[in-house]
Amino acid sequence: MSEPVILFDHVSKSYPLYHHITGGIKNFLFNLPKALSSIKNSKYEVLKDISFEVYKGETLGIIGRNGVGKSTTLGLIAGVLKPSKGKVTVKGRISPLLELGGGFHQELTGKENIMLNGVLLGLTRNEVKRKLDEIIEFSELGDFIYQPIRTYSSGMEARLGFSVIAHLDPEILLIDEVLAVGDTEFQKKCLDKMMGFKKSGVTMVFVSHSKEDVEGICDRVIWIDNRSIRMAGTPKDVVLHYSLI
Amino acid sequence: MLSHRIQNIIDLIIVLTQKEMKVRYKSSFLGYLWSIAHPLTFAFVFFIAFKMVMRIAMENYTLFLIAGLFPWQWFSNSVSLSPMVFLSNASIIKKVNFPRNIIPFTIVLQDMIHFILSIPVIILFLFIYRKSPFLSWFYGIPLLMVIQFLMTFGVSLIVSSVNLFFRDLERLTSIFVTLFFYFTPIIYPETMIPETYKPFINLNPLAPLVVSWRNLFLKGTLEPFYLLISFLYAILIFALGYQVYRKLSWRFAEIL
């Protein structure tokens, strides 16, 4: 608990409303003045002036209702999004954002997706190959690992996703409610694995709607509401206040 | 640490290329056949239209067609696929922060591999017409390949990046690819262009390149002037493409 590995310094994030652009070139040109002003002015603010830090080895929980910017926060940490204002500093190797229904190529087999995710995470092919068996075993997918992802159920996809990320020596793990779809047994297995990470000093940011999981795992919780942090503190306190409304 | 990073980038390129091959062709052997079947069919159609029906007065017209069509195919395949490449990789772009330009890079690389694999077909046709390959190919082919790679990658970066913001660019791309196909001396020799229009031919960045390829394949010669302008075009287009990509790439995850 010495140095912050994730640092949000007065971060705001807004998205332009891209509708004039995605309407196509034709629409854009025919409505040029309107389109230009809409790029400049129509903004949808998701996060406003957020500051927090996560220390090495800490597990931070993020709670809040749907659409308040929890996933945007994770995207900012992962570096796939850039803040509109403020600064995000992250030190260490970040795992791919683990979220529902994303991250895999539907046409590739489970095994090929493991390889793809591994190299995307920054490993070499040989390093991934060495871990392949371990990953496949943890996922308990059996022969399905040789089938394209499109044949998987969402629970199976979540299994694979967690298995890959759990075995690729992440330094910072970002988990976005992925555990919700797995069966109870696998959920427990993931939670055990996460407890193991905690012991070995992996920093985790965990977005979840499950109050028990948040209380069980996190060291600290922030509650995002109405674009800013409504409350930050111990899991018990924050979850208690969160469930009161 | 640095070598690990480089190894990782190389592996990323390999894995993504394998993935594209698989997604595109499902199996690699048939994939090879496809990559040749397409330009060969084209050559066959143009042969019928221009040699048999219109009776163009040219010897070895089939060979002539193939020598221009194969390099063209590389360019046109890469560019036609470009609008979709970021869209079809949305799932990884939204999750991991890796250099996104690797994706169009692998597309162009893949079509280059197909092009290399199609060179034996050109050799085969050379033999059919009682000609043989030239020693100058050993430096000429790599040289032109570098030029074409830069040019294609540049266009691909522009098209793939901009298409995320203007999703109908895909339609425009296919129209432009068709236009450029007929503006480039592929099915006709540059010498047949009327004198009045000849000065304009080099305004088309692809023209000097395709002419260079054909001269290299058919005569084993490289014209320094054509080489120079296609090289300048390649640098220019690549620089432009990279700028466009750099300006837009940080918004990719937002808009996908």
Contacts between the chains, C-beta under 8 A, distances in Angstrom:
chain1	res1	chain2	res2	distance
A	15	B	254	5.7
A	18	B	165	7.2
A	18	B	254	8.0
A	18	B	255	5.7
A	21	B	165	4.8
A	21	B	166	6.3
A	22	B	165	7.2
A	22	B	166	7.6
A	22	B	167	5.5
A	22	B	255	7.5
A	24	B	166	5.8
A	24	B	167	6.1
A	24	B	168	3.5
A	25	B	166	4.6
A	25	B	168	5.6
A	25	B	169	6.4
A	25	B	172	6.8
A	26	B	168	6.5
A	28	B	166	6.5
A	75	B	94	7.5
A	75	B	253	6.5
A	78	B	95	7.0
A	78	B	96	7.0
A	78	B	97	6.0
A	79	B	97	3.5
A	80	B	93	7.0
A	80	B	94	5.9
A	80	B	95	6.8
A	80	B	96	7.1
A	80	B	97	5.2
A	80	B	253	4.0
A	81	B	253	5.5
A	81	B	254	6.3
A	82	B	250	4.9
A	94	B	97	7.5
A	96	B	92	7.7
A	96	B	95	4.4
A	96	B	96	4.5
A	97	B	94	7.3
A	97	B	95	4.4
A	97	B	96	7.3
A	99	B	95	7.4
A	102	B	91	4.9
A	102	B	94	6.3
A	102	B	95	6.2
A	103	B	91	5.4
A	103	B	92	6.7
A	103	B	95	4.9
A	104	B	91	6.3
A	105	B	19	6.5
A	105	B	23	7.3
A	105	B	89	8.0
A	105	B	91	6.7
A	105	B	92	7.5
A	107	B	22	7.0
A	107	B	23	4.9
A	108	B	19	6.1
A	108	B	22	6.8
A	108	B	23	7.5
A	112	B	18	8.0
A	112	B	19	7.0
A	112	B	22	7.7
A	115	B	15	5.7
A	116	B	15	5.6
A	116	B	16	7.6
A	116	B	19	6.4
A	116	B	92	7.3
A	119	B	8	6.4
A	119	B	11	4.8
A	119	B	12	4.7
A	119	B	15	5.1
A	120	B	12	6.9
A	120	B	92	6.1
A	120	B	95	7.8
A	120	B	96	4.6
A	120	B	98	5.6
A	121	B	96	7.0
A	122	B	5	8.0
A	122	B	8	5.6
A	123	B	8	6.8
A	124	B	4	6.8
A	124	B	7	4.7
A	124	B	8	5.6
A	124	B	11	5.1
A	125	B	11	4.4
A	125	B	14	7.1
A	125	B	15	6.9
